[in-house]
Amino acid sequence: MILLLETSTLNCSVALGDTAGVLVQAREESSGQYLHAERLHVLIDEVLRGANVKKSALTAIAVGRGPGSFTGLRIGVSAAKGMCTGLGLPLLAPCPLRALRHQGIQAMPAMAAAPRRVVPAIDARRMELYTFDPSDTPVATAVDHTFRSDLGSGPALLVGDGAEKCQAVLEAHPADWAFLQTFPTAAALLPEAATLLAAGQTENVADFAPFYLKDFVPGRPKDPLGLRAASA
């Protein structure tokens, strides 16, 4: 059994699947803030109890490697590495962008014939997305009139939590875009995770780090008591 964690967005998602890629159990929660630190291990316990599976029966742990939220990725990767170390399990690192493509094809099966026209869209703030470039390399890119001009005309699907904010910008795009506003899920990581496990493509638990893609830029610390202003 593979335990899967996906925390790259506001969605805190956990799933359990067998090594053949069959989903067994899944739980997820999302809100307007990051609750991963409080809810991730609760969801893990709920998934394992719901499937009547003990941690000792797990084969591997998979965690969405990023790109995505700095906060979410750190929590998910830390939990996965801790479980791998404690249980002596291999670590798998599927990509949440591929999970979104899988979700898009599930929602619009006709797109399965042209999977590269299913474009993942994880919100990277402002008018930027974490997505794939034409060669399926993860990038952080601005959305303007040049976005994925390689697609030309024909149907295309933008899928992810950054999809809807791009609708107005892409109205004049040559492609006939559809938009699916959703979060990547742990269940959708399963196909890639099962493939990675079968191929023996595991990560070094000690050295593995999230794939942030963009550099972390800390904001100004909050000052709820007004102490900074008082001392200025």
N, C-alpha and C positions, 0 to 999 in steps of 0.2 A: 504494500500500500504506500502511496505517495501522499504526504501531507503538503498542501499548497497554501502559501500566504501571498496576498496581493495588497500592498499598502502604498502604492505610488501616487494615489490621489486621495480625495476625501473619503473614498470608499474603503472600509476595513473589511476585507473579504478572506474567508478561509474555506478550503474545500479538501475533500479526500477522494482519491481515485485509485484504481488498481494500476498495475504496471502495464496493462494493455491499453490504458487510456480510457477506461470506462468510469464515469463519475459515480461515486457512491453517496456522497453527502456534501452539502454546502451551506454556509451561513454568511451573511454580510450585513453591515450596517453603514449608513452614511448620513451625514448631517452637514451643517454649514461650518463645522469646525473639526479639527483633527482630534478624534477620540481614540486613536489607535493604542496609545499607551494604557488606557483604562480598559479597552474592550478586546484587544487582540487575543490575549490568553483566555479570556472568557469564551470567545468564539471557538478557539481551538478545543477547549474542553467540551463545548456543546457538540461540535462535529464528531469528536471521537466517541463521546457517550452515545450520540444518536446512531452511530454506525456500530456500536458495541465493539470498538477496536481499541486495544491498549497501545500505549506508546511503544511498548516492546515489540509490537507486531509491525511497526512501520519499516519500510524499505529505504526511504529517502525523504528528505525535506526539500521542497522547492519554494523559492521566493522570487517574486518579480524583481528583476535587477535594476529597473529603471529604463529610461529617464522618468522623472516625475518630481514630486514634492521632496525636498530635502528632509523635512520632518518625518513624513510617512516612510520614506525609504530607510532611514536610519533605524526606525523602530522595527520594521519588518525584517531587515537583514540581521539586526542584533538578536531578535527572537529566533530566527532560523539558525544562526550560527551557534547560539546557546544550546538549542535542542540537538543539533548535529554533534556538538562536542560532548554533551551529556549522554547521548544515546549511541554514540559511535556510528552515526549515519552519514552517507554522502550528501553533499549539497548540490542542488541543481539550481540554475539561474535562468529561467525563461524570460522572455521580453514582454512587457505589458503592451507594447505596440503590436506585436503579433497576436496577443490575446484579443485586442480590439478588432483586428482584421478578422479573426475567427468569429467574433460576435457579430460583426457586420455581415459576413456571409451567412451566418445562421439566420439573421433577420431578413436578408434579401438573397435567397438561394440562387437567384439568377446571376448574381455577381461572381459565383464560384468559377465561372468560365474565364473570368478576367480578374484574378485576385489582386493584382497590382493597382486596379482602379478602385479598390477599397482602401481608403487613405485614413490611417489612424490620426487622432487629433487630441492629444493630452494638453490641457490648458497650461501654458507657460507664462501666464499673466500678460496684460496689455493685449496687443494683437499678435502675439507669438504663440506658436504651437511646438510641442515635441511631436515629431512625425517621422515618416520615411521620406528620403529623397528618391529620385527616379531609380537609383540602384539599390533601393531597400536598405540604405544606411541610415541609422537614427540621426536626426539633426534637430536643432532648435532654429526655427525660421519664422520670419514675419509673414503675415498673410496679406498680400496685396494683389494687384492685377497680374503679376508674374508667377503667382503661386501655382506650382505643378502645371506649367504651360505645356509640358511634355505629353500630357494626357490628351490634348486635342479635343475633338468633339466626341459625343457619345456619353452614356451614363457613367456616373462616378458617385461614390458614396464617401462622405466625410463622417467618421464615427469616433466619438469620444466626448469627454466633458468640455472640450473646446470647440465642438462642432457648431452649435447654434450661433455663437458670437461672430462666426465668419460668413453667415448667410448673405448679409447685405453686400459685403465686399466681393463675393463670388457671383453675384447676380449677372454680371457682364462676362463671366468666364466662358470660354468656348465649350467646356464640358457641361453636361446637364446634371448638376449636382443634386443629390439627395442628402439629407442631414439627419444623423441619428445621435441624439444627445444621451450619452450613457457613460458609465465608469468601466474600466477594465475590471474583470472579476478573476478570482482564484480559479474557478471552474474552467475559465477559458484559457488558463495557463497550462491545463493538463495535456493537451495534444503535444505541445512542444516539450514539456517536461518528460513525458513518456518516451519521446524520441531521443532526448538527451540521455536518459538513463540507459536505454537499450544500446546506445552508441558508446557508453562509458564516458560521456563528456560531462564530468563532474568538476566542481570547483575546489580549490584549496581553501579549506574552512578558515584557517588562520589568516590568510592573506586577502581573502575576498572582501571587496568594498562595493558599495552601490555605484551604479553608473549614473552620476548626476547630470552629465552632459554640459550643463552650464555651471560656471563658478558660483559658489555661495557668496552672497553679498549680505552681511548682517544689517538689519535695520537698527534704528536708534532704540535703545532699551526703553521699555515702558516705565513710567514714573507715576504710579497710581496715587501716591501720597503727596505729590507735588514737591518732593524734597530737592529734585534737581533745580527747579525754578527758584526755590527759596534760597539755594546756595549760590545761584548765579549772580 
